[in-house]
């Protein structure tokens, strides 16, 4: 855990312009800086950075936050990872606290493995530029694969020399221990039967990076026609599990998020060539078939996957298998088939970026069309084969967790194959029940196994709940737009805007005003007025995300911080939702000010005195209206006595509403 003092040092040191400039070309405009937003495509700059407030804000897509929030958003990392990034940038040492000796040793070992892997990458890259590496490896990359120097440098491509222990000797000379070279999968140890030897020899080398950009493994391709092992890949190690990572994810993740789509290809060279062409939202499995863990890794950045596998039998089989897996994870999948004589590498070398993108747009198929083309060609006119084919399609649809999406694809399949929807629905429901039961049994089996071994259950064995719920943060943000909450959302947003922009300012009410009498004071801050009003009437914010921000703001206010410090602390909150909403409400314009700020209200202070109470009264009335609607709905189910009691309560509420400045009920 990072000590709080260190966290505060990092946050105090990080300068928003300095941090954002590492990723975006900023131009000064008055007191602020502007640029085209890195989070969505745009031609006219709507992305602003304010050095005085320490925040960024895009008025196009709405993303906003502090320096640490920008790193989290841009690099798709969590709060501690963003803090560590900033600490490295500003050379701030992090001494983790509350770590036992075992954990310290594990972290030191992990870092040693990362360092030796990065040394190996530099060693291979250097060897590519000299001797046999230049004559064979570099010639292969540049002449046969048409890779440019910039591409080779970007991916850190290299050459493993033919000598038996050249990397080993170089690493020893640099002070690295043999045990780390062996554990990182760079050197082979045949249990003492032979001397240590380099694992990779006489191969062009492709470094594999983690999501955070560290070198964690390698894939080496032989150029010898007599070598049956075309690719040799790093084994699983403490820092690398091939089923969990994707080649190119470090280079692609930002573009995947911006384009909201991930293109998956099979080969390393395919990926590198597409990147050079300009298609940079591309990843590839690391010497293994596509796995559910890799799908979940992509899901951090997008819900949309397009498969571009080879058009041979093996490629088609791999695509069919991947489709079921992707759909099971609740993601959207398309398939692009290249001409039979091409793979992504050759197609990229013979087409421009625009031509390639046009081809994808024109030939991208959803899974229903893709499977139909493949399976119908095999079924022909055989009715039995067609029946089996339709069942196969239904079994794939059954894997979709979202019931609405399942229904849409059932309708499309029924129309496509001239079959009754009900028949396909029956097959889908039967298959889905079996899938959920299988998942439940596997989860139970893994829990029992873990209990016997005293370990944890891997998260990918947790059963999938078929409830269509959003992740917590998304659910909280979406809460305001549920039908039952729509009545309150605009006013609750107004309340939070008051707090995040003027929370510590003092409201001065006339002595004889209703507000001064109600709160027994002529002077009260915006925050105290709002919180006291809520406490007086027993109200809480309806939207759970807004309530989370409200509670966080009050905690900072009660701790005695000034307004700007409160906002800064909220923007830097480890609770991502709090930070996102704080950025939103500390930068947005009020909804009520433009049309109403007039007459004698020529200052912000006078405007606040008028509109903070007005907003609270509007919100109060909406609560009354909601309660009246609930009471009306309850009337038909009550007896005469119960109805009379409800009618009396409704009369009291309507009188209360009348007293709140006679604000009419929303229809």
C-alpha positions, 0 to 999 in steps of 0.5 A: 500500500502506498503511504498517504503522505507519499500519495499526497506528495505525488498529487501535490507534485503532478502538474496537469499541463505537464502530465497531459502534454506527455500524451497530447499536443497542447496549445496555449489559449489565454490562461488555459490550454486546448487540444483535440480530445484524446478520448474521442475523434474530433477535428475542432479542439474541445479539450481544455486544460486549466493549470490554475484549477488543475483539471482537464475537461472535454466539452465534446465527450464530457470526460474531465478530471485531475492529473491522476484521473487523466492517467487512469483514463488514458492508460486504462489503469487503476488508481494505484497504478496511476499514482506509480506512473506519476511517481516514476515521472517525477522521480518520487520514491514509493516505499510501500507500507504494511508489507510482510517480508514474504510480500517484499521478497515477492515484489523484489523478485518480480521487479528483478524478472522485469529488469532482466527481461528489459535487458534482454529486449535491449540486447536483442535490439542491439544485435539486430543492428550488427553482424548476423543480426543486420545481415539476416534479421534486419534484412528479413524485416526490411526487405521481405516484410517491408517494415520501416525503421520506425516500426522496428524501433517502436515494437523493439524488434530484435535478433537472437544471435546463433551462439549458445550463450551470448545473452547469458554472458552479456547478462552476467557481465551486466550483473544479472543473476542466472536464477532470474534469467532462468526464471524469466524463460530466457535461459534453459537449465536442464537440471544440471545435465548440460551448461546453461544455454540461451533459449532463443537462438538465431531468431528474429525477436518480438518482445511482448509487453504488459498492459502497462508497457513493461517487457514480460516475454518474447516470441522468436521466429526462425528464418530457417526452412529446416526448423520445424518450430517456426515460432518459439515463445517464452514459457509461463513465468511469474510475470507472464501467463500467455493465456492472459496477455495479448501481443500489441495490447500496450500499443493498441489499448488507447486506439481501441478505446478511441475507436471503440473496437478491437481488431484481432489477428493471428500473427505477430507480423500481421499485427506489426504490419497493420500498425505500420499501415495505420490500423493501431487498434489491433492485437494478437494472441501470444502463441496460443488460441484465443482465450476467455482471459484475453477477451476480458482484457479487451473488454476493459477498453471496448465491447466490440471485437472484430476477428480477422483470422486466416481464411483456411480451415484452421482459421475458420475453426478458430473464428467459430470457437472465438465467436462463442467465447466472445458472446458468452462474455457479453461482447459484440463480435464481427468477422472479416474474411480476407481474399483466400490468397491473402493474410492481413500482412500481405493485404496490408502491403498491397493496399492503402489505409483507406482501402483497408478500412473500406474493405473492413467496413464492406466485408465485416459480418456479424456472427449470424451472417458469418456462421450462416455462410460457413454452415449453409455451404456445408449443409447444402439442401440436406434438410437434416444438416440444415436442422442441425445448422439452425440448432447450432446457430441457436446454441450460439445465440444462447450464449449471449447474456443480454436477453434483449440482444438474444431476442433480436438475434432470434428474430433475425435467425427466424427471418433468415432461415424461414423458421418460426421464432418460437421454435428457435426460442425453445432451443435457445432457452434450453441451451441457456439453462444448460450453460448456466447449470454447467457454469454453476457446477464448475464454480462449485467444483472449483470452490471445493478444490480451492477449499481443499488446497487452501487457495482462492477461486479464480475469478473466471470460474465465478458463475455468470449471473444472467441479470444484465446488470452493469458494473458498479460504476456504470450502474451508478452513473446510469442510475439517474436515467432510470425512469423512476429517477428522471424526476429528480436527476436535473435538480440533483445535478443542480445541487451538486453544481452549487456544492462543487463550485460555491459550496463554501460561499456564505449566503446572507439572507434578510432578517425577516426572510423565510430562510433566516427564520427557518434556519435561525441565522442570516448567514449560512454557507451554501453547503450548510444550507443544502445539508441542513435542508436535507436533514430538516426534511429527512431527504437523501439524494435519489441517485446513488452515484450523486449521493456518493459524491455528496457524502464525499464532499460533506466529509471534506467540508466537515474536515475544514478544507477550503473550496478549491482544496475540497474539489482537488481532493475529490478529483484525486479520489481513489473512488473513480466515480467520485472523481468523474462526477466531481470533474463534471459538476465542478466544470459544467454550467448551471441550468438555471442561471442564464435565463434567471440572472437579471435585474438586481441579481448582479453578483454571484452572491445575490444570485446564490441567495435567490437560486440555492433556496429556489433549487431546494424548493423545486427538489422538495416539490418533486419529492412531494409529487413523487409521494402523491403519485405513489399514493394515487397508485395505492388507492385501488387496492385499499378498502374504504378506511384505507382510502380515506387515510390516503386521501387525507395524507394526499390533502396534507401533501398538496397543501404543503406543495401549495406553500412551496411558492405554488410550484405546479406539479409536473405532468 
